[in-house]
Amino acid sequence: MSLKDGLILEFLEEHDLELPAKPLYQNLNRHGHEIGYSTVRQRLRELEDHGLIEKVDDAGYYQVSAEGKAYLEGELDVDELENGQ
């Protein structure tokens, strides 16, 4: 997990959004977060691999999963994710 992962999760949750990578990148930067498009794409893959976000359709829209919400609320520890528990 990186700092950018938390940024992406918090942004999607705070704004209650479902977005694909490009609009997510554009909106993050529009809101003052300096992050590159390739970083957003890479972090989305990592977040999905850890079950913190999920695709909502075949067009590549992502939303925060139940596990992602639990993580943001402090109910799920990052060590549990990295150890596959």
HTML snippet that shows the backbone in 3Dmol.js (N, CA, C, O; Angstrom):
<script src="https://3Dmol.org/build/3Dmol-min.js"></script>
<div id="view" style="width:600px;height:400px;position:relative"></div>
<script>
const pdb = `
ATOM      1  N   MET A   1       0.848  -1.181   0.000  1.00  0.00           N
ATOM      2  CA  MET A   1       0.000   0.000   0.000  1.00  0.00           C
ATOM      3  C   MET A   1       0.893   1.243   0.000  1.00  0.00           C
ATOM      4  O   MET A   1       1.917   1.296   0.681  1.00  0.00           O
ATOM      5  N   SER A   2       0.479   2.223  -0.772  1.00  0.00           N
ATOM      6  CA  SER A   2       1.223   3.478  -0.814  1.00  0.00           C
ATOM      7  C   SER A   2       0.316   4.626  -0.389  1.00  0.00           C
ATOM      8  O   SER A   2      -0.893   4.455  -0.233  1.00  0.00           O
ATOM      9  N   LEU A   3       0.912   5.786  -0.207  1.00  0.00           N
ATOM     10  CA  LEU A   3       0.128   6.978   0.146  1.00  0.00           C
ATOM     11  C   LEU A   3      -0.905   7.291  -0.929  1.00  0.00           C
ATOM     12  O   LEU A   3      -2.003   7.758  -0.627  1.00  0.00           O
ATOM     13  N   LYS A   4      -0.549   7.034  -2.178  1.00  0.00           N
ATOM     14  CA  LYS A   4      -1.473   7.304  -3.289  1.00  0.00           C
ATOM     15  C   LYS A   4      -2.704   6.402  -3.218  1.00  0.00           C
ATOM     16  O   LYS A   4      -3.788   6.795  -3.650  1.00  0.00           O
ATOM     17  N   ASP A   5      -2.541   5.193  -2.673  1.00  0.00           N
ATOM     18  CA  ASP A   5      -3.686   4.289  -2.529  1.00  0.00           C
ATOM     19  C   ASP A   5      -4.738   4.910  -1.623  1.00  0.00           C
ATOM     20  O   ASP A   5      -5.926   4.918  -1.943  1.00  0.00           O
ATOM     21  N   GLY A   6      -4.287   5.428  -0.492  1.00  0.00           N
ATOM     22  CA  GLY A   6      -5.205   6.081   0.437  1.00  0.00           C
ATOM     23  C   GLY A   6      -5.876   7.287  -0.188  1.00  0.00           C
ATOM     24  O   GLY A   6      -7.067   7.520   0.016  1.00  0.00           O
ATOM     25  N   LEU A   7      -5.112   8.052  -0.948  1.00  0.00           N
ATOM     26  CA  LEU A   7      -5.654   9.225  -1.623  1.00  0.00           C
ATOM     27  C   LEU A   7      -6.779   8.828  -2.577  1.00  0.00           C
ATOM     28  O   LEU A   7      -7.849   9.437  -2.574  1.00  0.00           O
ATOM     29  N   ILE A   8      -6.534   7.813  -3.383  1.00  0.00           N
ATOM     30  CA  ILE A   8      -7.538   7.362  -4.357  1.00  0.00           C
ATOM     31  C   ILE A   8      -8.782   6.826  -3.641  1.00  0.00           C
ATOM     32  O   ILE A   8      -9.909   7.172  -3.996  1.00  0.00           O
ATOM     33  N   LEU A   9      -8.568   5.986  -2.638  1.00  0.00           N
ATOM     34  CA  LEU A   9      -9.703   5.436  -1.884  1.00  0.00           C
ATOM     35  C   LEU A   9     -10.536   6.539  -1.233  1.00  0.00           C
ATOM     36  O   LEU A   9     -11.761   6.563  -1.353  1.00  0.00           O
ATOM     37  N   GLU A  10      -9.855   7.443  -0.548  1.00  0.00           N
ATOM     38  CA  GLU A  10     -10.562   8.523   0.137  1.00  0.00           C
ATOM     39  C   GLU A  10     -11.310   9.413  -0.839  1.00  0.00           C
ATOM     40  O   GLU A  10     -12.430   9.838  -0.556  1.00  0.00           O
ATOM     41  N   PHE A  11     -10.704   9.702  -1.991  1.00  0.00           N
ATOM     42  CA  PHE A  11     -11.345  10.557  -2.984  1.00  0.00           C
ATOM     43  C   PHE A  11     -12.625   9.904  -3.519  1.00  0.00           C
ATOM     44  O   PHE A  11     -13.672  10.548  -3.590  1.00  0.00           O
ATOM     45  N   LEU A  12     -12.536   8.642  -3.889  1.00  0.00           N
ATOM     46  CA  LEU A  12     -13.718   7.941  -4.401  1.00  0.00           C
ATOM     47  C   LEU A  12     -14.818   7.865  -3.350  1.00  0.00           C
ATOM     48  O   LEU A  12     -15.992   8.071  -3.658  1.00  0.00           O
ATOM     49  N   GLU A  13     -14.437   7.566  -2.103  1.00  0.00           N
ATOM     50  CA  GLU A  13     -15.421   7.426  -1.035  1.00  0.00           C
ATOM     51  C   GLU A  13     -16.029   8.775  -0.648  1.00  0.00           C
ATOM     52  O   GLU A  13     -17.245   8.900  -0.510  1.00  0.00           O
ATOM     53  N   GLU A  14     -15.175   9.773  -0.478  1.00  0.00           N
ATOM     54  CA  GLU A  14     -15.639  11.098  -0.045  1.00  0.00           C
ATOM     55  C   GLU A  14     -16.633  11.704  -1.034  1.00  0.00           C
ATOM     56  O   GLU A  14     -17.612  12.335  -0.635  1.00  0.00           O
ATOM     57  N   HIS A  15     -16.375  11.507  -2.313  1.00  0.00           N
ATOM     58  CA  HIS A  15     -17.228  12.082  -3.350  1.00  0.00           C
ATOM     59  C   HIS A  15     -18.282  11.101  -3.866  1.00  0.00           C
ATOM     60  O   HIS A  15     -19.051  11.426  -4.771  1.00  0.00           O
ATOM     61  N   ASP A  16     -18.312   9.887  -3.276  1.00  0.00           N
ATOM     62  CA  ASP A  16     -19.263   8.848  -3.664  1.00  0.00           C
ATOM     63  C   ASP A  16     -19.277   8.654  -5.181  1.00  0.00           C
ATOM     64  O   ASP A  16     -20.310   8.791  -5.836  1.00  0.00           O
ATOM     65  N   LEU A  17     -18.094   8.330  -5.719  1.00  0.00           N
ATOM     66  CA  LEU A  17     -17.919   8.249  -7.169  1.00  0.00           C
ATOM     67  C   LEU A  17     -17.675   6.833  -7.667  1.00  0.00           C
ATOM     68  O   LEU A  17     -17.171   5.970  -6.949  1.00  0.00           O
ATOM     69  N   GLU A  18     -18.046   6.630  -8.910  1.00  0.00           N
ATOM     70  CA  GLU A  18     -17.663   5.464  -9.706  1.00  0.00           C
ATOM     71  C   GLU A  18     -16.994   6.048 -10.938  1.00  0.00           C
ATOM     72  O   GLU A  18     -17.643   6.719 -11.741  1.00  0.00           O
ATOM     73  N   LEU A  19     -15.690   5.794 -11.095  1.00  0.00           N
ATOM     74  CA  LEU A  19     -14.946   6.398 -12.198  1.00  0.00           C
ATOM     75  C   LEU A  19     -13.948   5.426 -12.806  1.00  0.00           C
ATOM     76  O   LEU A  19     -13.414   4.561 -12.111  1.00  0.00           O
ATOM     77  N   PRO A  20     -13.692   5.569 -14.119  1.00  0.00           N
ATOM     78  CA  PRO A  20     -12.568   4.863 -14.727  1.00  0.00           C
ATOM     79  C   PRO A  20     -11.291   5.661 -14.470  1.00  0.00           C
ATOM     80  O   PRO A  20     -11.344   6.764 -13.927  1.00  0.00           O
ATOM     81  N   ALA A  21     -10.163   5.114 -14.855  1.00  0.00           N
ATOM     82  CA  ALA A  21      -8.855   5.690 -14.531  1.00  0.00           C
ATOM     83  C   ALA A  21      -8.674   7.132 -15.024  1.00  0.00           C
ATOM     84  O   ALA A  21      -8.259   7.992 -14.247  1.00  0.00           O
ATOM     85  N   LYS A  22      -8.972   7.411 -16.284  1.00  0.00           N
ATOM     86  CA  LYS A  22      -8.696   8.743 -16.848  1.00  0.00           C
ATOM     87  C   LYS A  22      -9.484   9.846 -16.137  1.00  0.00           C
ATOM     88  O   LYS A  22      -8.879  10.827 -15.705  1.00  0.00           O
ATOM     89  N   PRO A  23     -10.812   9.727 -15.997  1.00  0.00           N
ATOM     90  CA  PRO A  23     -11.539  10.768 -15.266  1.00  0.00           C
ATOM     91  C   PRO A  23     -11.127  10.858 -13.796  1.00  0.00           C
ATOM     92  O   PRO A  23     -11.150  11.945 -13.218  1.00  0.00           O
ATOM     93  N   LEU A  24     -10.752   9.738 -13.184  1.00  0.00           N
ATOM     94  CA  LEU A  24     -10.277   9.779 -11.801  1.00  0.00           C
ATOM     95  C   LEU A  24      -8.994  10.598 -11.730  1.00  0.00           C
ATOM     96  O   LEU A  24      -8.855  11.466 -10.869  1.00  0.00           O
ATOM     97  N   TYR A  25      -8.067  10.327 -12.626  1.00  0.00           N
ATOM     98  CA  TYR A  25      -6.814  11.090 -12.707  1.00  0.00           C
ATOM     99  C   TYR A  25      -7.103  12.582 -12.890  1.00  0.00           C
ATOM    100  O   TYR A  25      -6.525  13.418 -12.195  1.00  0.00           O
ATOM    101  N   GLN A  26      -7.989  12.912 -13.819  1.00  0.00           N
ATOM    102  CA  GLN A  26      -8.296  14.317 -14.096  1.00  0.00           C
ATOM    103  C   GLN A  26      -8.918  15.004 -12.883  1.00  0.00           C
ATOM    104  O   GLN A  26      -8.571  16.143 -12.570  1.00  0.00           O
ATOM    105  N   ASN A  27      -9.824  14.328 -12.209  1.00  0.00           N
ATOM    106  CA  ASN A  27     -10.490  14.918 -11.052  1.00  0.00           C
ATOM    107  C   ASN A  27      -9.557  15.032  -9.849  1.00  0.00           C
ATOM    108  O   ASN A  27      -9.635  16.011  -9.107  1.00  0.00           O
ATOM    109  N   LEU A  28      -8.689  14.067  -9.643  1.00  0.00           N
ATOM    110  CA  LEU A  28      -7.717  14.175  -8.568  1.00  0.00           C
ATOM    111  C   LEU A  28      -6.849  15.413  -8.763  1.00  0.00           C
ATOM    112  O   LEU A  28      -6.637  16.178  -7.823  1.00  0.00           O
ATOM    113  N   ASN A  29      -6.352  15.609  -9.969  1.00  0.00           N
ATOM    114  CA  ASN A  29      -5.509  16.769 -10.257  1.00  0.00           C
ATOM    115  C   ASN A  29      -6.302  18.066 -10.188  1.00  0.00           C
ATOM    116  O   ASN A  29      -5.784  19.087  -9.735  1.00  0.00           O
ATOM    117  N   ARG A  30      -7.532  18.035 -10.626  1.00  0.00           N
ATOM    118  CA  ARG A  30      -8.408  19.214 -10.561  1.00  0.00           C
ATOM    119  C   ARG A  30      -8.613  19.656  -9.118  1.00  0.00           C
ATOM    120  O   ARG A  30      -8.779  20.844  -8.843  1.00  0.00           O
ATOM    121  N   HIS A  31      -8.601  18.697  -8.201  1.00  0.00           N
ATOM    122  CA  HIS A  31      -8.786  18.992  -6.782  1.00  0.00           C
ATOM    123  C   HIS A  31      -7.457  19.199  -6.048  1.00  0.00           C
ATOM    124  O   HIS A  31      -7.421  19.179  -4.817  1.00  0.00           O
ATOM    125  N   GLY A  32      -6.369  19.398  -6.795  1.00  0.00           N
ATOM    126  CA  GLY A  32      -5.091  19.761  -6.201  1.00  0.00           C
ATOM    127  C   GLY A  32      -4.168  18.618  -5.823  1.00  0.00           C
ATOM    128  O   GLY A  32      -3.138  18.845  -5.187  1.00  0.00           O
ATOM    129  N   HIS A  33      -4.508  17.410  -6.196  1.00  0.00           N
ATOM    130  CA  HIS A  33      -3.643  16.265  -5.899  1.00  0.00           C
ATOM    131  C   HIS A  33      -2.763  15.995  -7.111  1.00  0.00           C
ATOM    132  O   HIS A  33      -3.266  15.640  -8.177  1.00  0.00           O
ATOM    133  N   GLU A  34      -1.473  16.160  -6.956  1.00  0.00           N
ATOM    134  CA  GLU A  34      -0.556  15.937  -8.073  1.00  0.00           C
ATOM    135  C   GLU A  34      -0.240  14.452  -8.169  1.00  0.00           C
ATOM    136  O   GLU A  34       0.506  13.903  -7.358  1.00  0.00           O
ATOM    137  N   ILE A  35      -0.815  13.828  -9.163  1.00  0.00           N
ATOM    138  CA  ILE A  35      -0.631  12.395  -9.382  1.00  0.00           C
ATOM    139  C   ILE A  35      -0.693  12.142 -10.883  1.00  0.00           C
ATOM    140  O   ILE A  35      -1.529  12.721 -11.577  1.00  0.00           O
ATOM    141  N   GLY A  36       0.176  11.291 -11.380  1.00  0.00           N
ATOM    142  CA  GLY A  36       0.230  11.000 -12.805  1.00  0.00           C
ATOM    143  C   GLY A  36      -0.797   9.946 -13.221  1.00  0.00           C
ATOM    144  O   GLY A  36      -1.243   9.134 -12.412  1.00  0.00           O
ATOM    145  N   TYR A  37      -1.150   9.983 -14.484  1.00  0.00           N
ATOM    146  CA  TYR A  37      -2.127   9.031 -15.018  1.00  0.00           C
ATOM    147  C   TYR A  37      -1.638   7.589 -14.877  1.00  0.00           C
ATOM    148  O   TYR A  37      -2.407   6.707 -14.492  1.00  0.00           O
ATOM    149  N   SER A  38      -0.362   7.348 -15.188  1.00  0.00           N
ATOM    150  CA  SER A  38       0.158   5.973 -15.079  1.00  0.00           C
ATOM    151  C   SER A  38       0.140   5.511 -13.623  1.00  0.00           C
ATOM    152  O   SER A  38      -0.079   4.330 -13.354  1.00  0.00           O
ATOM    153  N   THR A  39       0.366   6.419 -12.692  1.00  0.00           N
ATOM    154  CA  THR A  39       0.307   6.071 -11.271  1.00  0.00           C
ATOM    155  C   THR A  39      -1.109   5.686 -10.875  1.00  0.00           C
ATOM    156  O   THR A  39      -1.312   4.705 -10.160  1.00  0.00           O
ATOM    157  N   VAL A  40      -2.092   6.457 -11.337  1.00  0.00           N
ATOM    158  CA  VAL A  40      -3.495   6.138 -11.040  1.00  0.00           C
ATOM    159  C   VAL A  40      -3.827   4.754 -11.569  1.00  0.00           C
ATOM    160  O   VAL A  40      -4.421   3.950 -10.852  1.00  0.00           O
ATOM    161  N   ARG A  41      -3.460   4.462 -12.799  1.00  0.00           N
ATOM    162  CA  ARG A  41      -3.744   3.149 -13.386  1.00  0.00           C
ATOM    163  C   ARG A  41      -3.090   2.029 -12.584  1.00  0.00           C
ATOM    164  O   ARG A  41      -3.719   1.009 -12.301  1.00  0.00           O
ATOM    165  N   GLN A  42      -1.826   2.226 -12.221  1.00  0.00           N
ATOM    166  CA  GLN A  42      -1.094   1.212 -11.450  1.00  0.00           C
ATOM    167  C   GLN A  42      -1.736   1.010 -10.079  1.00  0.00           C
ATOM    168  O   GLN A  42      -1.926  -0.128  -9.651  1.00  0.00           O
ATOM    169  N   ARG A  43      -2.066   2.083  -9.398  1.00  0.00           N
ATOM    170  CA  ARG A  43      -2.639   1.989  -8.060  1.00  0.00           C
ATOM    171  C   ARG A  43      -4.033   1.368  -8.107  1.00  0.00           C
ATOM    172  O   ARG A  43      -4.402   0.635  -7.190  1.00  0.00           O
ATOM    173  N   LEU A  44      -4.805   1.639  -9.137  1.00  0.00           N
ATOM    174  CA  LEU A  44      -6.124   1.010  -9.268  1.00  0.00           C
ATOM    175  C   LEU A  44      -5.979  -0.505  -9.359  1.00  0.00           C
ATOM    176  O   LEU A  44      -6.755  -1.240  -8.748  1.00  0.00           O
ATOM    177  N   ARG A  45      -4.994  -0.973 -10.114  1.00  0.00           N
ATOM    178  CA  ARG A  45      -4.755  -2.419 -10.222  1.00  0.00           C
ATOM    179  C   ARG A  45      -4.408  -3.008  -8.856  1.00  0.00           C
ATOM    180  O   ARG A  45      -4.917  -4.064  -8.480  1.00  0.00           O
ATOM    181  N   GLU A  46      -3.541  -2.321  -8.121  1.00  0.00           N
ATOM    182  CA  GLU A  46      -3.144  -2.788  -6.788  1.00  0.00           C
ATOM    183  C   GLU A  46      -4.337  -2.806  -5.833  1.00  0.00           C
ATOM    184  O   GLU A  46      -4.550  -3.777  -5.107  1.00  0.00           O
ATOM    185  N   LEU A  47      -5.099  -1.733  -5.844  1.00  0.00           N
ATOM    186  CA  LEU A  47      -6.274  -1.647  -4.970  1.00  0.00           C
ATOM    187  C   LEU A  47      -7.283  -2.738  -5.295  1.00  0.00           C
ATOM    188  O   LEU A  47      -7.894  -3.316  -4.397  1.00  0.00           O
ATOM    189  N   GLU A  48      -7.453  -3.019  -6.581  1.00  0.00           N
ATOM    190  CA  GLU A  48      -8.375  -4.084  -6.979  1.00  0.00           C
ATOM    191  C   GLU A  48      -7.820  -5.447  -6.548  1.00  0.00           C
ATOM    192  O   GLU A  48      -8.572  -6.300  -6.075  1.00  0.00           O
ATOM    193  N   ASP A  49      -6.518  -5.651  -6.709  1.00  0.00           N
ATOM    194  CA  ASP A  49      -5.894  -6.912  -6.290  1.00  0.00           C
ATOM    195  C   ASP A  49      -6.076  -7.168  -4.793  1.00  0.00           C
ATOM    196  O   ASP A  49      -6.213  -8.315  -4.368  1.00  0.00           O
ATOM    197  N   HIS A  50      -6.077  -6.102  -4.000  1.00  0.00           N
ATOM    198  CA  HIS A  50      -6.258  -6.213  -2.552  1.00  0.00           C
ATOM    199  C   HIS A  50      -7.732  -6.189  -2.143  1.00  0.00           C
ATOM    200  O   HIS A  50      -8.046  -6.291  -0.957  1.00  0.00           O
ATOM    201  N   GLY A  51      -8.640  -6.053  -3.121  1.00  0.00           N
ATOM    202  CA  GLY A  51     -10.065  -6.081  -2.823  1.00  0.00           C
ATOM    203  C   GLY A  51     -10.621  -4.797  -2.231  1.00  0.00           C
ATOM    204  O   GLY A  51     -11.725  -4.794  -1.685  1.00  0.00           O
ATOM    205  N   LEU A  52      -9.862  -3.693  -2.332  1.00  0.00           N
ATOM    206  CA  LEU A  52     -10.309  -2.426  -1.754  1.00  0.00           C
ATOM    207  C   LEU A  52     -11.197  -1.622  -2.694  1.00  0.00           C
ATOM    208  O   LEU A  52     -11.962  -0.764  -2.252  1.00  0.00           O
ATOM    209  N   ILE A  53     -11.095  -1.900  -3.990  1.00  0.00           N
ATOM    210  CA  ILE A  53     -12.006  -1.326  -4.971  1.00  0.00           C
ATOM    211  C   ILE A  53     -12.507  -2.462  -5.841  1.00  0.00           C
ATOM    212  O   ILE A  53     -11.939  -3.554  -5.857  1.00  0.00           O
ATOM    213  N   GLU A  54     -13.577  -2.187  -6.557  1.00  0.00           N
ATOM    214  CA  GLU A  54     -14.131  -3.203  -7.452  1.00  0.00           C
ATOM    215  C   GLU A  54     -14.664  -2.542  -8.708  1.00  0.00           C
ATOM    216  O   GLU A  54     -15.126  -1.401  -8.684  1.00  0.00           O
ATOM    217  N   LYS A  55     -14.591  -3.280  -9.806  1.00  0.00           N
ATOM    218  CA  LYS A  55     -15.167  -2.792 -11.058  1.00  0.00           C
ATOM    219  C   LYS A  55     -16.677  -2.916 -10.974  1.00  0.00           C
ATOM    220  O   LYS A  55     -17.210  -3.913 -10.485  1.00  0.00           O
ATOM    221  N   VAL A  56     -17.359  -1.885 -11.459  1.00  0.00           N
ATOM    222  CA  VAL A  56     -18.821  -1.925 -11.443  1.00  0.00           C
ATOM    223  C   VAL A  56     -19.389  -2.304 -12.804  1.00  0.00           C
ATOM    224  O   VAL A  56     -20.569  -2.634 -12.920  1.00  0.00           O
ATOM    225  N   ASP A  57     -18.539  -2.255 -13.844  1.00  0.00           N
ATOM    226  CA  ASP A  57     -18.996  -2.643 -15.179  1.00  0.00           C
ATOM    227  C   ASP A  57     -17.802  -2.960 -16.069  1.00  0.00           C
ATOM    228  O   ASP A  57     -16.651  -2.821 -15.656  1.00  0.00           O
ATOM    229  N   ASP A  58     -18.087  -3.383 -17.287  1.00  0.00           N
ATOM    230  CA  ASP A  58     -17.025  -3.744 -18.225  1.00  0.00           C
ATOM    231  C   ASP A  58     -16.330  -2.536 -18.829  1.00  0.00           C
ATOM    232  O   ASP A  58     -15.314  -2.694 -19.507  1.00  0.00           O
ATOM    233  N   ALA A  59     -16.851  -1.330 -18.602  1.00  0.00           N
ATOM    234  CA  ALA A  59     -16.237  -0.113 -19.132  1.00  0.00           C
ATOM    235  C   ALA A  59     -15.072   0.354 -18.259  1.00  0.00           C
ATOM    236  O   ALA A  59     -14.400   1.329 -18.595  1.00  0.00           O
ATOM    237  N   GLY A  60     -14.832  -0.333 -17.146  1.00  0.00           N
ATOM    238  CA  GLY A  60     -13.691   0.001 -16.309  1.00  0.00           C
ATOM    239  C   GLY A  60     -13.968   1.010 -15.218  1.00  0.00           C
ATOM    240  O   GLY A  60     -13.047   1.655 -14.717  1.00  0.00           O
ATOM    241  N   TYR A  61     -15.219   1.152 -14.845  1.00  0.00           N
ATOM    242  CA  TYR A  61     -15.563   2.050 -13.738  1.00  0.00           C
ATOM    243  C   TYR A  61     -15.291   1.332 -12.417  1.00  0.00           C
ATOM    244  O   TYR A  61     -15.632   0.160 -12.254  1.00  0.00           O
ATOM    245  N   TYR A  62     -14.677   2.046 -11.483  1.00  0.00           N
ATOM    246  CA  TYR A  62     -14.336   1.498 -10.175  1.00  0.00           C
ATOM    247  C   TYR A  62     -15.077   2.232  -9.070  1.00  0.00           C
ATOM    248  O   TYR A  62     -15.377   3.421  -9.176  1.00  0.00           O
ATOM    249  N   GLN A  63     -15.364   1.490  -8.009  1.00  0.00           N
ATOM    250  CA  GLN A  63     -15.913   2.081  -6.794  1.00  0.00           C
ATOM    251  C   GLN A  63     -15.228   1.431  -5.596  1.00  0.00           C
ATOM    252  O   GLN A  63     -14.608   0.375  -5.720  1.00  0.00           O
ATOM    253  N   VAL A  64     -15.345   2.069  -4.444  1.00  0.00           N
ATOM    254  CA  VAL A  64     -14.772   1.513  -3.225  1.00  0.00           C
ATOM    255  C   VAL A  64     -15.611   0.302  -2.818  1.00  0.00           C
ATOM    256  O   VAL A  64     -16.839   0.375  -2.786  1.00  0.00           O
ATOM    257  N   SER A  65     -14.951  -0.797  -2.509  1.00  0.00           N
ATOM    258  CA  SER A  65     -15.633  -2.029  -2.085  1.00  0.00           C
ATOM    259  C   SER A  65     -15.964  -1.957  -0.597  1.00  0.00           C
ATOM    260  O   SER A  65     -15.573  -1.014   0.090  1.00  0.00           O
ATOM    261  N   ALA A  66     -16.678  -2.951  -0.113  1.00  0.00           N
ATOM    262  CA  ALA A  66     -16.976  -3.040   1.320  1.00  0.00           C
ATOM    263  C   ALA A  66     -15.684  -3.134   2.125  1.00  0.00           C
ATOM    264  O   ALA A  66     -15.579  -2.540   3.198  1.00  0.00           O
ATOM    265  N   GLU A  67     -14.697  -3.878   1.612  1.00  0.00           N
ATOM    266  CA  GLU A  67     -13.409  -3.984   2.287  1.00  0.00           C
ATOM    267  C   GLU A  67     -12.694  -2.639   2.299  1.00  0.00           C
ATOM    268  O   GLU A  67     -12.049  -2.281   3.285  1.00  0.00           O
ATOM    269  N   GLY A  68     -12.810  -1.897   1.206  1.00  0.00           N
ATOM    270  CA  GLY A  68     -12.203  -0.571   1.129  1.00  0.00           C
ATOM    271  C   GLY A  68     -12.820   0.383   2.137  1.00  0.00           C
ATOM    272  O   GLY A  68     -12.116   1.176   2.763  1.00  0.00           O
ATOM    273  N   LYS A  69     -14.125   0.306   2.292  1.00  0.00           N
ATOM    274  CA  LYS A  69     -14.803   1.146   3.282  1.00  0.00           C
ATOM    275  C   LYS A  69     -14.372   0.763   4.689  1.00  0.00           C
ATOM    276  O   LYS A  69     -14.151   1.633   5.531  1.00  0.00           O
ATOM    277  N   ALA A  70     -14.250  -0.537   4.950  1.00  0.00           N
ATOM    278  CA  ALA A  70     -13.789  -1.003   6.263  1.00  0.00           C
ATOM    279  C   ALA A  70     -12.368  -0.516   6.530  1.00  0.00           C
ATOM    280  O   ALA A  70     -12.047  -0.112   7.647  1.00  0.00           O
ATOM    281  N   TYR A  71     -11.527  -0.554   5.514  1.00  0.00           N
ATOM    282  CA  TYR A  71     -10.159  -0.061   5.645  1.00  0.00           C
ATOM    283  C   TYR A  71     -10.153   1.427   5.988  1.00  0.00           C
ATOM    284  O   TYR A  71      -9.432   1.853   6.890  1.00  0.00           O
ATOM    285  N   LEU A  72     -10.943   2.207   5.283  1.00  0.00           N
ATOM    286  CA  LEU A  72     -10.998   3.650   5.529  1.00  0.00           C
ATOM    287  C   LEU A  72     -11.544   3.978   6.914  1.00  0.00           C
ATOM    288  O   LEU A  72     -11.166   4.985   7.511  1.00  0.00           O
ATOM    289  N   GLU A  73     -12.427   3.134   7.419  1.00  0.00           N
ATOM    290  CA  GLU A  73     -13.012   3.352   8.741  1.00  0.00           C
ATOM    291  C   GLU A  73     -12.138   2.793   9.862  1.00  0.00           C
ATOM    292  O   GLU A  73     -12.490   2.890  11.037  1.00  0.00           O
ATOM    293  N   GLY A  74     -10.995   2.206   9.492  1.00  0.00           N
ATOM    294  CA  GLY A  74     -10.072   1.675  10.487  1.00  0.00           C
ATOM    295  C   GLY A  74     -10.453   0.313  11.021  1.00  0.00           C
ATOM    296  O   GLY A  74      -9.901  -0.139  12.024  1.00  0.00           O
ATOM    297  N   GLU A  75     -11.394  -0.349  10.361  1.00  0.00           N
ATOM    298  CA  GLU A  75     -11.844  -1.667  10.798  1.00  0.00           C
ATOM    299  C   GLU A  75     -11.048  -2.803  10.167  1.00  0.00           C
ATOM    300  O   GLU A  75     -11.198  -3.961  10.555  1.00  0.00           O
ATOM    301  N   LEU A  76     -10.202  -2.470   9.194  1.00  0.00           N
ATOM    302  CA  LEU A  76      -9.402  -3.455   8.477  1.00  0.00           C
ATOM    303  C   LEU A  76      -7.981  -2.936   8.422  1.00  0.00           C
ATOM    304  O   LEU A  76      -7.743  -1.816   7.971  1.00  0.00           O
ATOM    305  N   ASP A  77      -7.044  -3.733   8.874  1.00  0.00           N
ATOM    306  CA  ASP A  77      -5.641  -3.325   8.935  1.00  0.00           C
ATOM    307  C   ASP A  77      -4.934  -3.669   7.637  1.00  0.00           C
ATOM    308  O   ASP A  77      -5.220  -4.695   7.019  1.00  0.00           O
ATOM    309  N   VAL A  78      -4.021  -2.820   7.230  1.00  0.00           N
ATOM    310  CA  VAL A  78      -3.274  -3.032   5.987  1.00  0.00           C
ATOM    311  C   VAL A  78      -2.478  -4.337   6.048  1.00  0.00           C
ATOM    312  O   VAL A  78      -2.294  -4.983   5.016  1.00  0.00           O
ATOM    313  N   ASP A  79      -2.002  -4.740   7.226  1.00  0.00           N
ATOM    314  CA  ASP A  79      -1.262  -6.005   7.345  1.00  0.00           C
ATOM    315  C   ASP A  79      -2.147  -7.195   6.990  1.00  0.00           C
ATOM    316  O   ASP A  79      -1.665  -8.182   6.433  1.00  0.00           O
ATOM    317  N   GLU A  80      -3.440  -7.108   7.309  1.00  0.00           N
ATOM    318  CA  GLU A  80      -4.371  -8.181   6.952  1.00  0.00           C
ATOM    319  C   GLU A  80      -4.486  -8.314   5.441  1.00  0.00           C
ATOM    320  O   GLU A  80      -4.610  -9.424   4.923  1.00  0.00           O
ATOM    321  N   LEU A  81      -4.446  -7.187   4.727  1.00  0.00           N
ATOM    322  CA  LEU A  81      -4.543  -7.205   3.275  1.00  0.00           C
ATOM    323  C   LEU A  81      -3.268  -7.786   2.656  1.00  0.00           C
ATOM    324  O   LEU A  81      -3.333  -8.621   1.754  1.00  0.00           O
ATOM    325  N   GLU A  82      -2.125  -7.341   3.142  1.00  0.00           N
ATOM    326  CA  GLU A  82      -0.859  -7.763   2.565  1.00  0.00           C
ATOM    327  C   GLU A  82      -0.530  -9.211   2.884  1.00  0.00           C
ATOM    328  O   GLU A  82       0.209  -9.857   2.142  1.00  0.00           O
ATOM    329  N   ASN A  83      -1.070  -9.728   3.981  1.00  0.00           N
ATOM    330  CA  ASN A  83      -0.851 -11.123   4.332  1.00  0.00           C
ATOM    331  C   ASN A  83      -1.922 -12.035   3.775  1.00  0.00           C
ATOM    332  O   ASN A  83      -1.864 -13.250   3.966  1.00  0.00           O
ATOM    333  N   GLY A  84      -2.918 -11.455   3.076  1.00  0.00           N
ATOM    334  CA  GLY A  84      -3.964 -12.237   2.456  1.00  0.00           C
ATOM    335  C   GLY A  84      -4.952 -12.825   3.419  1.00  0.00           C
ATOM    336  O   GLY A  84      -5.585 -13.834   3.110  1.00  0.00           O
ATOM    337  N   GLN A  85      -5.109 -12.215   4.602  1.00  0.00           N
ATOM    338  CA  GLN A  85      -6.043 -12.745   5.607  1.00  0.00           C
ATOM    339  C   GLN A  85      -7.433 -12.232   5.378  1.00  0.00           C
ATOM    340  O   GLN A  85      -8.348 -12.574   6.127  1.00  0.00           O
TER     341      GLN A  85
END
`;
const viewer = $3Dmol.createViewer("view");
viewer.addModel(pdb, "pdb");
viewer.setStyle({}, {cartoon: {color: "spectrum"}});
viewer.zoomTo();
viewer.render();
</script>
